[in-house]
Amino acid sequence: MIDIAANIVEVRQRVAAAAKKSGRNPADIKIIAVTKTVPVEIIEQAVAAGITDLGENRVQEATPKIETLRPKYSKINWHMIGHLQRNKVKQVLAKFDLIQSLDSERLAQEINQQATIPVSVLVEVNVGGEASKTGLPVAEVISFLQNLPDFANINVTGLMTVAPWFSDPEKTRPYFAQLKQLSEKIKTLNLPHVTMQYLSMGMSADFVPAIEEGSNMVRLGRAIFGKRS
């Protein structure tokens, strides 16, 4: 039997140590519990242990969870962290608080058109240039953001990435450092509707180096809920 509360205590300890090592306040690091394939009763254990942010990859799976949990836990923030298809935008806008996977101008157009109020999004960056992953190439991010001002219903509040996988998580550092550098460069441009409030990088295998390199939002599934069945 997995002890969810104990896992969260351990995660918070590791987050705190990494934050302090990088000279930051551990309270500034937001933990997103990734609930893909996790049943509602297990998610509730995480919420009872203090988790306030939940991430889902697919709107179909997320919908019944959100409909069950939102009336009971109004303070939960729901994050869409998976690839978002344009035909799912309307459903996502009705259910999620933050879209972490904006990766194209066509998707931005659809979000802007469907939204009735400004929507907070993160731009997904394929920092490793991997063909198997979605996200904008690093070299295209700034020009992409410069073309967004006409979309009044989109507020870009940061960047998100999934680093390449290595058996040694230390090897992810250059990728996280690169995204941090990009974030700092974007800040200097003072683009309309763009703030670099969040740097969402780091998952269960590599969240410690991610935090040490500047992440303030980590997306953790296995570290909290154990291996998926």
GROMACS elastic network, one bead per residue, 0.5 to 0.9 nm:
[ bonds ]
;  ai    aj funct       b0    kb
    2     5     6  0.89388   500
    2     6     6  0.86761   500
    2     7     6  0.82811   500
    2   225     6  0.72560   500
    2   226     6  0.70527   500
    3     6     6  0.53653   500
    3     7     6  0.62903   500
    3     8     6  0.87980   500
    3   224     6  0.87771   500
    3   225     6  0.83761   500
    4     7     6  0.50837   500
    4     8     6  0.62613   500
    4     9     6  0.87259   500
    4    42     6  0.79521   500
    4    45     6  0.65142   500
    4    46     6  0.61792   500
    4    49     6  0.78919   500
    4   224     6  0.60707   500
    4   225     6  0.62309   500
    4   226     6  0.85115   500
    5     8     6  0.51368   500
    5     9     6  0.63060   500
    5    10     6  0.87659   500
    5    45     6  0.70701   500
    5    46     6  0.65144   500
    5    48     6  0.81248   500
    5    49     6  0.54334   500
    5    50     6  0.87265   500
    5   224     6  0.82818   500
    6     9     6  0.50555   500
    6    10     6  0.63030   500
    6    11     6  0.86180   500
    6    49     6  0.88017   500
    6   224     6  0.86778   500
    7    10     6  0.51270   500
    7    11     6  0.61244   500
    7    12     6  0.86269   500
    7   223     6  0.67490   500
    7   224     6  0.53016   500
    7   225     6  0.77172   500
    7   226     6  0.87036   500
    8    12     6  0.60634   500
    8    13     6  0.85250   500
    8    46     6  0.76038   500
    8    49     6  0.72082   500
    8    50     6  0.84937   500
    8    51     6  0.83381   500
    8   223     6  0.79832   500
    8   224     6  0.58920   500
    9    12     6  0.51947   500
    9    13     6  0.62812   500
    9    14     6  0.87955   500
    9    49     6  0.84768   500
   10    13     6  0.50837   500
   10    14     6  0.63143   500
   10    15     6  0.86029   500
   10   223     6  0.88813   500
   10   224     6  0.89835   500
   11    14     6  0.51638   500
   11    15     6  0.60602   500
   11    16     6  0.85063   500
   11    31     6  0.89407   500
   11   223     6  0.70893   500
   11   224     6  0.74792   500
   12    16     6  0.59752   500
   12    17     6  0.85477   500
   12    26     6  0.83887   500
   12    31     6  0.85324   500
   13    16     6  0.51122   500
   13    17     6  0.62280   500
   13    18     6  0.86959   500
   14    17     6  0.51528   500
   14    18     6  0.62220   500
   14    19     6  0.85516   500
   14   207     6  0.89790   500
   14   208     6  0.70361   500
   15    18     6  0.52224   500
   15    19     6  0.60504   500
   15    20     6  0.85726   500
   15    26     6  0.66102   500
   15    29     6  0.74574   500
   15    31     6  0.87855   500
   15   207     6  0.79571   500
   15   208     6  0.67143   500
   15   211     6  0.74053   500
   16    19     6  0.50975   500
   16    20     6  0.60859   500
   16    21     6  0.85007   500
   16    24     6  0.88788   500
   16    25     6  0.77175   500
   16    27     6  0.79999   500
   16    29     6  0.84319   500
   17    20     6  0.52462   500
   17    21     6  0.61407   500
   17    22     6  0.87706   500
   17    26     6  0.78812   500
   17   208     6  0.85510   500
   18    21     6  0.50620   500
   18    22     6  0.64103   500
   18    23     6  0.87412   500
   18    24     6  0.86487   500
   18    26     6  0.81115   500
   18   207     6  0.88613   500
   18   208     6  0.57750   500
   18   209     6  0.75023   500
   18   210     6  0.87399   500
   18   211     6  0.59827   500
   18   212     6  0.54801   500
   19    22     6  0.52282   500
   19    23     6  0.62546   500
   19    24     6  0.50410   500
   19    25     6  0.61497   500
   19    26     6  0.52376   500
   19    27     6  0.88073   500
   19    28     6  0.85037   500
   19    29     6  0.76038   500
   19   208     6  0.85983   500
   19   211     6  0.62385   500
   19   212     6  0.63311   500
   19   214     6  0.86715   500
   19   216     6  0.87936   500
   20    24     6  0.53605   500
   20    25     6  0.65394   500
   20    26     6  0.68143   500
   20   212     6  0.85389   500
   21    24     6  0.75773   500
   21   212     6  0.66707   500
   22   211     6  0.76354   500
   22   212     6  0.51434   500
   22   213     6  0.73905   500
   22   214     6  0.76594   500
   23   212     6  0.87717   500
   24    27     6  0.86053   500
   24    28     6  0.74885   500
   24    29     6  0.87979   500
   25    28     6  0.55366   500
   25    29     6  0.76226   500
   26    29     6  0.55867   500
   26    30     6  0.87474   500
   27    30     6  0.74835   500
   28   216     6  0.64043   500
   28   217     6  0.85766   500
   29   211     6  0.79807   500
   29   215     6  0.75059   500
   29   217     6  0.55871   500
   29   218     6  0.75397   500
   30    53     6  0.79305   500
   30   200     6  0.89487   500
   30   216     6  0.59545   500
   30   218     6  0.64232   500
   30   219     6  0.87415   500
   31    51     6  0.74469   500
   31    52     6  0.82207   500
   31    53     6  0.67651   500
   31    54     6  0.85301   500
   31   216     6  0.84579   500
   31   217     6  0.59493   500
   31   218     6  0.52548   500
   31   219     6  0.63352   500
   31   220     6  0.71490   500
   32    51     6  0.77540   500
   32    52     6  0.78580   500
   32    54     6  0.52919   500
   32    55     6  0.59894   500
   32    78     6  0.89082   500
   32    79     6  0.79656   500
   32   217     6  0.70610   500
   32   218     6  0.58904   500
   32   220     6  0.60290   500
   32   221     6  0.83872   500
   33    43     6  0.86690   500
   33    46     6  0.80081   500
   33    51     6  0.71499   500
   33    52     6  0.84137   500
   33    53     6  0.62961   500
   33    55     6  0.59142   500
   33    56     6  0.87941   500
   33   218     6  0.84847   500
   33   219     6  0.60707   500
   33   220     6  0.51029   500
   33   221     6  0.57864   500
   33   223     6  0.89741   500
   33   224     6  0.70552   500
   33   225     6  0.84833   500
   34    38     6  0.84319   500
   34    53     6  0.87249   500
   34    54     6  0.58380   500
   34    56     6  0.60110   500
   34    57     6  0.82738   500
   34    79     6  0.89507   500
   34    81     6  0.86150   500
   34   219     6  0.61123   500
   34   220     6  0.54255   500
   34   222     6  0.82203   500
   34   224     6  0.84304   500
   34   225     6  0.85461   500
   35    38     6  0.50133   500
   35    39     6  0.78716   500
   35    40     6  0.88545   500
   35    43     6  0.69745   500
   35    54     6  0.65820   500
   35    55     6  0.60160   500
   35    56     6  0.58431   500
   35    57     6  0.84613   500
   35    62     6  0.85548   500
   35   220     6  0.87414   500
   35   221     6  0.64727   500
   35   225     6  0.81251   500
   36    39     6  0.85794   500
   36    55     6  0.77030   500
   36    56     6  0.56477   500
   36    57     6  0.65099   500
   36    58     6  0.80543   500
   36    61     6  0.77021   500
   36    62     6  0.80684   500
   36   221     6  0.76935   500
   36   228     6  0.84385   500
   37    61     6  0.79347   500
   37   228     6  0.69819   500
   37   229     6  0.80448   500
   38    41     6  0.84322   500
   38    42     6  0.65437   500
   38    43     6  0.66321   500
   38   225     6  0.76716   500
   38   228     6  0.78649   500
   39    42     6  0.55652   500
   39    43     6  0.63767   500
   39    44     6  0.88514   500
   39    65     6  0.80395   500
   40    44     6  0.61808   500
   40    45     6  0.88535   500
   40    65     6  0.62472   500
   40    68     6  0.79517   500
   40    69     6  0.77207   500
   41    44     6  0.51782   500
   41    45     6  0.67638   500
   42    45     6  0.51879   500
   42    46     6  0.68504   500
   42    47     6  0.89687   500
   42   225     6  0.80642   500
   43    46     6  0.52029   500
   43    47     6  0.64019   500
   43    48     6  0.86953   500
   43    54     6  0.87469   500
   43   225     6  0.86101   500
   44    48     6  0.60422   500
   44    49     6  0.85383   500
   44    69     6  0.81886   500
   45    48     6  0.50395   500
   45    49     6  0.63068   500
   45    50     6  0.89430   500
   45    51     6  0.89897   500
   46    49     6  0.50049   500
   46    50     6  0.66044   500
   46    51     6  0.56399   500
   46    52     6  0.86300   500
   46   224     6  0.79962   500
   46   225     6  0.85517   500
   47    50     6  0.51975   500
   47    52     6  0.63080   500
   47    53     6  0.86303   500
   47    73     6  0.84152   500
   47    76     6  0.82901   500
   48    51     6  0.71696   500
   51    54     6  0.77141   500
   51    76     6  0.80845   500
   52    73     6  0.88965   500
   52    75     6  0.66708   500
   52    77     6  0.62528   500
   52    78     6  0.87250   500
   53    75     6  0.86884   500
   53    76     6  0.56164   500
   53    78     6  0.59967   500
   53    79     6  0.72438   500
   54    76     6  0.71273   500
   54    77     6  0.62690   500
   54    78     6  0.50646   500
   54    79     6  0.60264   500
   54    80     6  0.87856   500
   54   219     6  0.87736   500
   55    62     6  0.87876   500
   55    77     6  0.84946   500
   55    78     6  0.58438   500
   55    80     6  0.58932   500
   55    81     6  0.60213   500
   55    82     6  0.86924   500
   55   219     6  0.74028   500
   55   220     6  0.87536   500
   55   221     6  0.89309   500
   56    59     6  0.73241   500
   56    61     6  0.78153   500
   56    62     6  0.60386   500
   56    78     6  0.76003   500
   56    79     6  0.63372   500
   56    80     6  0.54176   500
   56    81     6  0.58759   500
   56    82     6  0.68315   500
   57    61     6  0.80546   500
   57    62     6  0.77515   500
   57    79     6  0.86145   500
   57    80     6  0.60346   500
   57    81     6  0.52753   500
   57    83     6  0.70902   500
   57    84     6  0.84818   500
   58    61     6  0.56102   500
   58    62     6  0.61621   500
   58    63     6  0.86786   500
   58    80     6  0.75423   500
   58    81     6  0.82730   500
   58    82     6  0.63096   500
   58    83     6  0.79439   500
   58    84     6  0.80001   500
   59    63     6  0.58361   500
   59    80     6  0.78508   500
   59    82     6  0.89506   500
   59    84     6  0.86989   500
   59    88     6  0.74675   500
   59    91     6  0.73314   500
   59    92     6  0.65276   500
   59    95     6  0.86052   500
   60    63     6  0.56320   500
   60    64     6  0.78724   500
   61    64     6  0.67190   500
   61    65     6  0.73251   500
   62    65     6  0.52819   500
   62    66     6  0.60302   500
   62    67     6  0.85478   500
   62    95     6  0.87317   500
   63    66     6  0.52298   500
   63    67     6  0.60938   500
   63    68     6  0.85716   500
   63    91     6  0.87509   500
   63    92     6  0.89895   500
   63    95     6  0.74911   500
   64    67     6  0.50648   500
   64    68     6  0.60816   500
   64    69     6  0.85353   500
   65    68     6  0.51666   500
   65    69     6  0.59810   500
   65    70     6  0.81782   500
   66    69     6  0.51829   500
   66    70     6  0.54423   500
   66    71     6  0.85405   500
   66    78     6  0.80571   500
   66    95     6  0.72209   500
   66    96     6  0.87886   500
   67    70     6  0.58172   500
   67    71     6  0.72414   500
   67    95     6  0.86341   500
   68    71     6  0.67192   500
   68    72     6  0.75071   500
   69    72     6  0.53057   500
   69    73     6  0.58804   500
   69    74     6  0.80939   500
   69    76     6  0.85040   500
   70    73     6  0.51221   500
   70    74     6  0.53741   500
   70    75     6  0.81297   500
   70    76     6  0.71455   500
   71    74     6  0.61023   500
   73    76     6  0.58988   500
   74    77     6  0.83194   500
   77    96     6  0.74246   500
   77    97     6  0.58767   500
   77    98     6  0.78390   500
   78    95     6  0.74998   500
   78    97     6  0.53200   500
   78    98     6  0.66779   500
   78    99     6  0.88229   500
   79    96     6  0.57689   500
   79    97     6  0.60215   500
   79    99     6  0.59116   500
   79   100     6  0.67728   500
   80    83     6  0.82828   500
   80    84     6  0.79618   500
   80    92     6  0.75757   500
   80    96     6  0.63822   500
   80    97     6  0.80252   500
   80    98     6  0.63412   500
   80   100     6  0.58240   500
   80   101     6  0.71655   500
   81    84     6  0.83396   500
   81    98     6  0.85972   500
   81    99     6  0.65958   500
   81   100     6  0.50530   500
   81   101     6  0.58673   500
   81   160     6  0.89749   500
   81   219     6  0.86114   500
   82    99     6  0.87640   500
   82   100     6  0.76310   500
   82   101     6  0.63461   500
   83   100     6  0.88395   500
   83   101     6  0.59581   500
   83   102     6  0.81313   500
   83   103     6  0.83255   500
   83   134     6  0.71620   500
   83   135     6  0.87389   500
   84    87     6  0.84772   500
   84    88     6  0.68309   500
   84    89     6  0.71939   500
   84    92     6  0.85839   500
   84    99     6  0.85701   500
   84   101     6  0.66320   500
   84   102     6  0.75383   500
   84   103     6  0.85996   500
   84   107     6  0.80341   500
   85    88     6  0.54844   500
   85    89     6  0.68724   500
   85   107     6  0.75982   500
   86    89     6  0.53529   500
   86    90     6  0.84255   500
   86   106     6  0.79744   500
   86   107     6  0.57934   500
   86   110     6  0.63777   500
   86   111     6  0.79816   500
   87    90     6  0.73869   500
   87    91     6  0.85516   500
   87   110     6  0.86542   500
   88    91     6  0.54935   500
   88    92     6  0.62696   500
   88    93     6  0.88011   500
   89    92     6  0.50676   500
   89    93     6  0.61006   500
   89    94     6  0.87027   500
   89   107     6  0.83305   500
   89   110     6  0.71014   500
   89   111     6  0.62674   500
   89   114     6  0.73366   500
   89   115     6  0.89110   500
   90    93     6  0.52906   500
   90    94     6  0.65318   500
   90   110     6  0.87897   500
   90   111     6  0.78063   500
   90   114     6  0.61251   500
   90   115     6  0.77576   500
   91    94     6  0.53608   500
   91    95     6  0.66206   500
   91    96     6  0.86864   500
   92    95     6  0.52511   500
   92    96     6  0.56416   500
   92    97     6  0.88177   500
   92    99     6  0.82195   500
   93    96     6  0.58113   500
   93    97     6  0.76955   500
   93    98     6  0.87703   500
   93    99     6  0.85266   500
   93   111     6  0.80225   500
   93   114     6  0.80203   500
   93   115     6  0.69357   500
   93   119     6  0.79233   500
   94    97     6  0.86603   500
   96    99     6  0.70442   500
   97   119     6  0.80147   500
   97   120     6  0.73367   500
   97   121     6  0.89387   500
   98   119     6  0.74332   500
   98   120     6  0.54302   500
   98   121     6  0.56719   500
   98   122     6  0.77322   500
   99   102     6  0.69197   500
   99   119     6  0.81073   500
   99   120     6  0.65985   500
   99   122     6  0.62515   500
   99   123     6  0.86931   500
  100   120     6  0.86287   500
  100   121     6  0.56133   500
  100   123     6  0.65592   500
  100   124     6  0.66575   500
  100   158     6  0.86663   500
  100   159     6  0.77653   500
  100   160     6  0.63881   500
  100   200     6  0.80736   500
  101   121     6  0.73409   500
  101   122     6  0.61233   500
  101   123     6  0.59136   500
  101   125     6  0.86085   500
  101   134     6  0.86473   500
  101   135     6  0.74768   500
  101   159     6  0.88289   500
  101   160     6  0.72149   500
  101   161     6  0.88004   500
  102   105     6  0.83927   500
  102   107     6  0.67795   500
  102   108     6  0.68495   500
  102   121     6  0.66011   500
  102   122     6  0.61172   500
  102   124     6  0.55871   500
  102   125     6  0.88944   500
  102   135     6  0.76543   500
  102   136     6  0.87966   500
  103   106     6  0.87150   500
  103   107     6  0.70598   500
  103   108     6  0.80107   500
  103   122     6  0.88926   500
  103   123     6  0.60331   500
  103   124     6  0.54025   500
  103   125     6  0.73599   500
  103   134     6  0.71433   500
  103   136     6  0.56389   500
  104   107     6  0.53049   500
  104   108     6  0.63466   500
  104   109     6  0.87501   500
  104   123     6  0.87374   500
  104   135     6  0.78412   500
  104   136     6  0.72247   500
  104   144     6  0.81322   500
  105   109     6  0.61008   500
  105   110     6  0.86241   500
  105   144     6  0.73509   500
  105   147     6  0.84487   500
  105   148     6  0.81049   500
  106   109     6  0.50537   500
  106   110     6  0.63308   500
  106   111     6  0.87416   500
  107   110     6  0.50695   500
  107   111     6  0.62000   500
  107   112     6  0.85292   500
  108   111     6  0.51454   500
  108   112     6  0.60422   500
  108   113     6  0.84844   500
  108   148     6  0.80219   500
  108   151     6  0.77120   500
  108   154     6  0.76040   500
  109   112     6  0.51410   500
  109   113     6  0.60761   500
  109   114     6  0.86074   500
  109   151     6  0.72332   500
  110   113     6  0.50932   500
  110   114     6  0.60742   500
  110   115     6  0.84325   500
  111   114     6  0.52381   500
  111   115     6  0.58475   500
  111   119     6  0.79841   500
  111   151     6  0.89175   500
  111   153     6  0.76804   500
  111   154     6  0.74610   500
  112   115     6  0.54374   500
  112   116     6  0.83086   500
  112   118     6  0.80712   500
  112   119     6  0.80926   500
  112   151     6  0.57950   500
  112   152     6  0.70243   500
  112   153     6  0.50223   500
  112   154     6  0.60879   500
  113   116     6  0.81372   500
  113   151     6  0.84797   500
  113   153     6  0.78966   500
  114   153     6  0.89232   500
  115   118     6  0.67835   500
  115   119     6  0.69818   500
  115   153     6  0.63244   500
  115   154     6  0.84371   500
  116   119     6  0.86201   500
  116   153     6  0.73941   500
  117   152     6  0.89788   500
  117   153     6  0.60181   500
  117   154     6  0.86283   500
  118   152     6  0.69462   500
  118   154     6  0.53340   500
  118   155     6  0.64092   500
  119   153     6  0.58624   500
  119   154     6  0.50103   500
  119   155     6  0.58129   500
  119   156     6  0.83040   500
  120   153     6  0.86950   500
  120   154     6  0.63020   500
  120   156     6  0.59454   500
  120   157     6  0.62862   500
  121   154     6  0.70370   500
  121   155     6  0.61573   500
  121   156     6  0.50003   500
  121   157     6  0.59979   500
  121   158     6  0.73310   500
  121   159     6  0.85460   500
  122   155     6  0.85233   500
  122   156     6  0.56224   500
  122   157     6  0.57426   500
  122   160     6  0.60301   500
  122   198     6  0.78451   500
  122   199     6  0.84815   500
  122   200     6  0.81761   500
  123   135     6  0.77657   500
  123   136     6  0.79004   500
  123   141     6  0.80966   500
  123   145     6  0.88355   500
  123   156     6  0.70057   500
  123   157     6  0.83023   500
  123   158     6  0.65085   500
  123   160     6  0.59807   500
  123   161     6  0.84935   500
  124   127     6  0.89502   500
  124   134     6  0.76577   500
  124   136     6  0.62855   500
  124   158     6  0.89848   500
  124   159     6  0.59016   500
  124   161     6  0.56235   500
  124   162     6  0.84649   500
  125   128     6  0.86347   500
  125   129     6  0.88532   500
  125   134     6  0.78062   500
  125   137     6  0.60128   500
  125   138     6  0.62423   500
  125   141     6  0.74571   500
  125   159     6  0.68966   500
  125   160     6  0.60542   500
  125   161     6  0.51733   500
  125   162     6  0.79275   500
  125   179     6  0.81088   500
  126   129     6  0.53713   500
  126   130     6  0.67894   500
  126   131     6  0.89267   500
  126   133     6  0.67608   500
  126   134     6  0.63391   500
  126   136     6  0.54243   500
  126   137     6  0.53301   500
  126   138     6  0.67447   500
  126   160     6  0.87205   500
  126   161     6  0.61623   500
  126   162     6  0.70679   500
  126   163     6  0.78309   500
  127   130     6  0.79817   500
  127   135     6  0.81289   500
  127   136     6  0.80450   500
  127   137     6  0.64717   500
  127   138     6  0.58818   500
  127   161     6  0.65769   500
  127   162     6  0.75822   500
  127   163     6  0.67180   500
  127   164     6  0.83573   500
  127   175     6  0.61889   500
  127   176     6  0.81650   500
  127   178     6  0.76340   500
  127   179     6  0.70102   500
  128   133     6  0.89098   500
  128   137     6  0.83627   500
  128   138     6  0.87116   500
  128   161     6  0.89378   500
  128   162     6  0.82650   500
  128   163     6  0.62909   500
  128   164     6  0.60053   500
  128   175     6  0.67355   500
  129   132     6  0.88752   500
  129   133     6  0.79875   500
  129   135     6  0.88027   500
  129   136     6  0.86903   500
  129   137     6  0.63663   500
  129   138     6  0.81378   500
  129   164     6  0.89143   500
  130   133     6  0.55980   500
  130   134     6  0.81583   500
  130   164     6  0.76753   500
  131   134     6  0.76935   500
  133   162     6  0.82387   500
  135   138     6  0.89449   500
  135   160     6  0.87881   500
  135   161     6  0.77072   500
  136   139     6  0.81599   500
  136   140     6  0.64268   500
  136   141     6  0.63284   500
  136   144     6  0.87009   500
  137   140     6  0.54889   500
  137   141     6  0.67140   500
  138   141     6  0.55909   500
  138   142     6  0.82558   500
  138   178     6  0.87679   500
  138   179     6  0.80599   500
  138   182     6  0.79240   500
  139   142     6  0.73178   500
  139   143     6  0.82777   500
  140   143     6  0.56017   500
  140   144     6  0.60873   500
  140   145     6  0.87861   500
  141   144     6  0.50445   500
  141   145     6  0.62539   500
  141   146     6  0.86673   500
  141   182     6  0.86571   500
  142   145     6  0.51158   500
  142   146     6  0.61635   500
  142   147     6  0.87788   500
  142   182     6  0.86364   500
  142   185     6  0.89874   500
  142   186     6  0.69937   500
  143   147     6  0.64427   500
  144   147     6  0.53615   500
  144   148     6  0.67870   500
  145   148     6  0.52433   500
  145   149     6  0.77585   500
  145   156     6  0.84277   500
  145   186     6  0.88834   500
  145   191     6  0.76506   500
  145   194     6  0.76697   500
  146   149     6  0.68378   500
  146   191     6  0.69544   500
  146   192     6  0.85203   500
  147   150     6  0.72957   500
  147   151     6  0.87127   500
  148   151     6  0.55499   500
  148   152     6  0.83494   500
  148   154     6  0.80177   500
  148   192     6  0.83110   500
  148   193     6  0.80530   500
  148   194     6  0.89202   500
  149   152     6  0.66751   500
  149   154     6  0.85170   500
  149   191     6  0.79137   500
  149   192     6  0.59475   500
  149   193     6  0.66247   500
  149   194     6  0.87512   500
  150   153     6  0.89015   500
  151   154     6  0.57959   500
  151   155     6  0.86534   500
  151   193     6  0.87178   500
  152   155     6  0.78232   500
  152   193     6  0.77650   500
  153   193     6  0.89870   500
  154   193     6  0.69904   500
  154   194     6  0.88525   500
  155   192     6  0.86633   500
  155   194     6  0.60190   500
  155   195     6  0.78538   500
  156   159     6  0.81781   500
  156   193     6  0.61392   500
  156   195     6  0.61190   500
  156   196     6  0.76310   500
  156   197     6  0.88659   500
  157   193     6  0.82129   500
  157   194     6  0.60282   500
  157   196     6  0.52958   500
  157   197     6  0.53027   500
  157   198     6  0.61242   500
  157   199     6  0.87951   500
  158   183     6  0.75407   500
  158   194     6  0.76739   500
  158   195     6  0.62335   500
  158   197     6  0.54449   500
  158   199     6  0.56764   500
  158   200     6  0.76066   500
  159   179     6  0.78366   500
  159   180     6  0.89837   500
  159   183     6  0.72371   500
  159   196     6  0.72428   500
  159   197     6  0.87046   500
  159   198     6  0.64807   500
  159   199     6  0.51996   500
  159   200     6  0.61401   500
  159   201     6  0.83107   500
  160   179     6  0.84773   500
  160   198     6  0.81548   500
  160   199     6  0.60105   500
  160   201     6  0.58178   500
  160   217     6  0.89125   500
  161   176     6  0.83031   500
  161   179     6  0.79440   500
  161   199     6  0.84395   500
  161   200     6  0.65803   500
  161   201     6  0.54345   500
  161   202     6  0.79923   500
  162   165     6  0.86393   500
  162   200     6  0.88040   500
  162   201     6  0.64665   500
  162   202     6  0.71365   500
  162   203     6  0.79283   500
  163   166     6  0.89695   500
  163   172     6  0.63851   500
  163   173     6  0.89906   500
  163   175     6  0.64047   500
  163   176     6  0.73377   500
  163   201     6  0.76583   500
  163   202     6  0.75524   500
  163   203     6  0.88651   500
  163   206     6  0.85832   500
  164   171     6  0.89587   500
  164   172     6  0.68971   500
  164   175     6  0.81526   500
  165   168     6  0.84911   500
  165   169     6  0.77220   500
  165   171     6  0.87070   500
  165   172     6  0.75720   500
  165   205     6  0.84637   500
  165   206     6  0.86683   500
  166   169     6  0.57909   500
  166   170     6  0.82316   500
  166   171     6  0.65418   500
  166   172     6  0.71540   500
  166   205     6  0.88450   500
  166   206     6  0.89374   500
  167   170     6  0.88643   500
  167   171     6  0.84681   500
  167   205     6  0.86297   500
  168   171     6  0.59335   500
  168   172     6  0.80511   500
  168   205     6  0.89292   500
  168   206     6  0.87084   500
  169   172     6  0.55631   500
  169   173     6  0.77432   500
  169   205     6  0.65926   500
  169   206     6  0.51673   500
  169   207     6  0.85900   500
  169   208     6  0.84969   500
  169   209     6  0.72055   500
  170   173     6  0.57655   500
  170   174     6  0.88163   500
  170   206     6  0.77100   500
  170   208     6  0.89993   500
  170   209     6  0.64757   500
  171   174     6  0.70692   500
  171   175     6  0.84182   500
  171   209     6  0.89878   500
  172   175     6  0.55748   500
  172   176     6  0.65623   500
  172   177     6  0.88007   500
  172   206     6  0.72354   500
  172   209     6  0.73259   500
  172   210     6  0.77782   500
  173   176     6  0.52170   500
  173   177     6  0.60083   500
  173   178     6  0.85014   500
  173   206     6  0.89140   500
  173   209     6  0.60422   500
  173   210     6  0.67889   500
  173   212     6  0.86347   500
  173   213     6  0.68098   500
  174   177     6  0.50249   500
  174   178     6  0.60447   500
  174   179     6  0.87399   500
  174   213     6  0.86550   500
  175   178     6  0.51010   500
  175   179     6  0.64544   500
  175   180     6  0.87440   500
  175   210     6  0.89467   500
  176   179     6  0.52225   500
  176   180     6  0.62580   500
  176   181     6  0.86900   500
  176   201     6  0.70725   500
  176   202     6  0.82671   500
  176   209     6  0.79996   500
  176   210     6  0.58637   500
  176   211     6  0.87466   500
  176   213     6  0.60149   500
  176   214     6  0.75082   500
  176   215     6  0.78057   500
  177   180     6  0.50331   500
  177   181     6  0.61936   500
  177   182     6  0.86464   500
  177   210     6  0.82001   500
  177   213     6  0.54906   500
  177   214     6  0.73383   500
  178   181     6  0.51050   500
  178   182     6  0.62496   500
  178   183     6  0.86563   500
  179   183     6  0.61358   500
  179   184     6  0.86808   500
  179   199     6  0.80977   500
  179   201     6  0.87521   500
  179   214     6  0.88397   500
  180   183     6  0.50278   500
  180   184     6  0.63123   500
  180   185     6  0.87053   500
  180   199     6  0.73877   500
  180   213     6  0.71780   500
  180   214     6  0.61203   500
  180   215     6  0.77215   500
  181   184     6  0.51552   500
  181   185     6  0.62596   500
  181   186     6  0.87001   500
  182   185     6  0.50878   500
  182   186     6  0.62113   500
  182   187     6  0.87100   500
  183   186     6  0.51596   500
  183   187     6  0.63606   500
  183   196     6  0.62586   500
  183   199     6  0.77285   500
  184   187     6  0.51393   500
  184   188     6  0.68005   500
  184   196     6  0.78298   500
  185   188     6  0.54470   500
  185   189     6  0.70265   500
  186   189     6  0.53484   500
  186   190     6  0.73227   500
  186   191     6  0.78149   500
  186   194     6  0.84941   500
  186   195     6  0.83134   500
  186   196     6  0.74632   500
  187   190     6  0.59099   500
  187   191     6  0.79062   500
  187   194     6  0.83055   500
  187   195     6  0.68685   500
  187   196     6  0.63258   500
  188   191     6  0.84735   500
  190   193     6  0.89609   500
  190   194     6  0.74132   500
  190   195     6  0.80144   500
  191   194     6  0.54993   500
  191   195     6  0.78642   500
  192   195     6  0.83231   500
  195   198     6  0.83215   500
  196   199     6  0.72820   500
  197   216     6  0.87806   500
  198   215     6  0.76554   500
  198   216     6  0.61837   500
  198   217     6  0.66191   500
  199   214     6  0.72712   500
  199   215     6  0.50309   500
  199   216     6  0.55953   500
  199   217     6  0.60320   500
  199   218     6  0.86247   500
  200   210     6  0.89512   500
  200   215     6  0.59411   500
  200   216     6  0.64047   500
  200   218     6  0.58363   500
  200   219     6  0.75821   500
  201   206     6  0.88076   500
  201   207     6  0.72718   500
  201   210     6  0.60215   500
  201   211     6  0.78691   500
  201   214     6  0.86406   500
  201   215     6  0.56132   500
  201   216     6  0.77772   500
  201   217     6  0.63584   500
  201   218     6  0.56575   500
  201   219     6  0.73482   500
  202   205     6  0.76695   500
  202   206     6  0.53624   500
  202   208     6  0.73748   500
  202   209     6  0.77118   500
  202   210     6  0.50224   500
  202   211     6  0.72557   500
  202   215     6  0.72114   500
  202   217     6  0.76446   500
  202   218     6  0.50534   500
  202   219     6  0.63276   500
  202   220     6  0.80004   500
  203   206     6  0.54826   500
  203   208     6  0.87307   500
  203   210     6  0.83502   500
  203   218     6  0.59200   500
  203   220     6  0.51532   500
  203   221     6  0.75983   500
  203   222     6  0.87072   500
  203   223     6  0.84753   500
  204   207     6  0.58708   500
  204   208     6  0.86922   500
  204   218     6  0.83298   500
  204   219     6  0.72312   500
  204   220     6  0.50359   500
  204   221     6  0.64733   500
  204   222     6  0.60085   500
  204   223     6  0.52224   500
  204   224     6  0.83617   500
  205   208     6  0.82448   500
  205   220     6  0.87609   500
  205   222     6  0.85782   500
  205   223     6  0.80552   500
  206   209     6  0.59508   500
  206   210     6  0.63109   500
  206   211     6  0.89019   500
  207   211     6  0.60799   500
  207   212     6  0.85527   500
  207   215     6  0.83029   500
  207   218     6  0.63161   500
  207   219     6  0.80615   500
  207   220     6  0.81613   500
  208   211     6  0.53340   500
  208   212     6  0.62989   500
  208   213     6  0.87010   500
  209   213     6  0.60758   500
  209   214     6  0.86878   500
  209   215     6  0.87607   500
  210   213     6  0.51547   500
  210   214     6  0.64017   500
  210   215     6  0.54333   500
  210   216     6  0.86234   500
  210   218     6  0.80980   500
  211   214     6  0.51168   500
  211   216     6  0.64495   500
  211   217     6  0.81233   500
  211   218     6  0.79329   500
  212   215     6  0.71661   500
  215   218     6  0.70810   500
  220   223     6  0.58702   500
  220   224     6  0.64844   500
  220   225     6  0.85518   500
  221   224     6  0.55551   500
  221   225     6  0.58179   500
  221   226     6  0.71704   500
  221   227     6  0.81243   500
  221   228     6  0.85514   500
  222   225     6  0.51224   500
  222   227     6  0.52233   500
  222   228     6  0.71865   500
  223   226     6  0.59273   500
  223   227     6  0.82834   500
  225   228     6  0.78022   500
